[in-house]
C-alpha cells in the first residue's frame, strides 16, 4: 500500500432508517431509505472519497467526504438504524436504542 493513497476497503453501508445528507454545497436533506427517487441527492456520493468516519454516542454515525458532503445517521428507538459490512472492516450493527444494542 502506498501511504499517499490511503486504505482501500470493500465495505457496504446499509441505512435502514431516515438519515441526514449534507450535499457538497452544505445544504442538508432529510432522507428516508424507502422513498425511491427522493434519494437522488445521495447519488452524488458515488465515487467520492471518504475523509472521516466517526461513530459517536449511542451509535450516531457521521461520515465526511472529500467534496464537503456528509452523512449523519442517528439511532432509532425501534429499528436497526445502520449496518456496516464487508471486506476490511469489522461488521457493526446499531440496533434499536443505539449504543447499548450494538453488534460487532
LOLUMTI-152376 format. One record per residue (C-alpha): residue in one letter; chain; x, y, z. Coordinates in steps of 0.05 Angstrom, whole numbers, plus 5000, padded with zeros to 4 digits. Example, Ala and Ser with C-alpha at 12.3 -4.5 7.8 and 13.67 -1.06 7.14 Angstrom:
<rs>
+---+---+------+------+------+
| r | c |    X |    Y |    Z |
+---+---+------+------+------+
| A | A | 5246 | 4910 | 5156 |
| S | A | 5273 | 4979 | 5143 |
+---+---+------+------+------+
</rs>
This chain:
<rs>
+---+---+------+------+------+
| r | c |    X |    Y |    Z |
+---+---+------+------+------+
| X | A | 5000 | 5000 | 5000 |
| X | A | 5024 | 5069 | 4982 |
| X | A | 5015 | 5115 | 5044 |
| X | A | 4993 | 5172 | 4998 |
| X | A | 4935 | 5130 | 4971 |
| X | A | 4903 | 5112 | 5038 |
| X | A | 4866 | 5048 | 5053 |
| X | A | 4821 | 5012 | 5004 |
| X | A | 4762 | 4975 | 5033 |
| X | A | 4706 | 4934 | 5003 |
| X | A | 4651 | 4955 | 5052 |
| X | A | 4577 | 4967 | 5046 |
| X | A | 4537 | 5015 | 5090 |
| X | A | 4464 | 4996 | 5096 |
| X | A | 4418 | 5051 | 5122 |
| X | A | 4351 | 5025 | 5148 |
| X | A | 4321 | 5088 | 5178 |
| X | A | 4316 | 5162 | 5159 |
| X | A | 4382 | 5200 | 5157 |
| X | A | 4411 | 5268 | 5141 |
| X | A | 4453 | 5282 | 5079 |
| X | A | 4495 | 5345 | 5071 |
| X | A | 4509 | 5359 | 4998 |
| X | A | 4575 | 5389 | 4973 |
| X | A | 4544 | 5459 | 4976 |
| X | A | 4529 | 5450 | 5050 |
| X | A | 4453 | 5441 | 5044 |
| X | A | 4422 | 5389 | 5089 |
| X | A | 4370 | 5339 | 5063 |
| X | A | 4328 | 5293 | 5108 |
| X | A | 4321 | 5227 | 5070 |
| X | A | 4285 | 5161 | 5082 |
| X | A | 4314 | 5097 | 5052 |
| X | A | 4245 | 5072 | 5030 |
| X | A | 4227 | 5132 | 4987 |
| X | A | 4257 | 5116 | 4919 |
| X | A | 4272 | 5175 | 4874 |
| X | A | 4274 | 5225 | 4932 |
| X | A | 4341 | 5193 | 4949 |
| X | A | 4372 | 5221 | 4885 |
| X | A | 4415 | 5273 | 4921 |
| X | A | 4455 | 5216 | 4954 |
| X | A | 4477 | 5191 | 4885 |
| X | A | 4527 | 5248 | 4885 |
| X | A | 4567 | 5207 | 4935 |
| X | A | 4582 | 5153 | 4884 |
| X | A | 4657 | 5151 | 4874 |
| X | A | 4672 | 5203 | 4927 |
| X | A | 4729 | 5195 | 4976 |
| X | A | 4713 | 5186 | 5050 |
| X | A | 4757 | 5230 | 5094 |
| X | A | 4729 | 5215 | 5163 |
| X | A | 4683 | 5164 | 5195 |
| X | A | 4661 | 5175 | 5267 |
| X | A | 4615 | 5132 | 5310 |
| X | A | 4591 | 5176 | 5366 |
| X | A | 4548 | 5167 | 5428 |
| X | A | 4492 | 5117 | 5422 |
| X | A | 4515 | 5095 | 5353 |
| X | A | 4508 | 5161 | 5315 |
| X | A | 4546 | 5153 | 5250 |
| X | A | 4579 | 5214 | 5218 |
| X | A | 4615 | 5208 | 5152 |
| X | A | 4650 | 5266 | 5116 |
| X | A | 4671 | 5264 | 5043 |
| X | A | 4727 | 5300 | 5007 |
| X | A | 4679 | 5345 | 4968 |
| X | A | 4647 | 5372 | 5033 |
| X | A | 4587 | 5325 | 5031 |
| X | A | 4568 | 5284 | 5092 |
| X | A | 4520 | 5235 | 5124 |
| X | A | 4491 | 5235 | 5194 |
| X | A | 4453 | 5172 | 5217 |
| X | A | 4424 | 5171 | 5287 |
| X | A | 4398 | 5111 | 5326 |
| X | A | 4325 | 5092 | 5320 |
| X | A | 4285 | 5074 | 5383 |
| X | A | 4250 | 5015 | 5349 |
| X | A | 4292 | 4991 | 5290 |
| X | A | 4363 | 4976 | 5267 |
| X | A | 4387 | 5043 | 5241 |
| X | A | 4450 | 5024 | 5203 |
| X | A | 4497 | 4966 | 5188 |
| X | A | 4569 | 4965 | 5162 |
| X | A | 4592 | 4901 | 5129 |
| X | A | 4646 | 4879 | 5081 |
| X | A | 4720 | 4864 | 5070 |
| X | A | 4770 | 4903 | 5112 |
| X | A | 4721 | 4928 | 5165 |
| X | A | 4694 | 4899 | 5229 |
| X | A | 4619 | 4888 | 5219 |
| X | A | 4576 | 4936 | 5261 |
| X | A | 4501 | 4936 | 5270 |
| X | A | 4468 | 4993 | 5310 |
| X | A | 4403 | 4965 | 5335 |
| X | A | 4342 | 4996 | 5368 |
| X | A | 4361 | 5047 | 5420 |
| X | A | 4432 | 5057 | 5397 |
| X | A | 4497 | 5042 | 5431 |
| X | A | 4476 | 4991 | 5483 |
| X | A | 4449 | 4947 | 5427 |
| X | A | 4509 | 4947 | 5380 |
| X | A | 4532 | 4882 | 5349 |
| X | A | 4604 | 4871 | 5326 |
+---+---+------+------+------+
</rs>
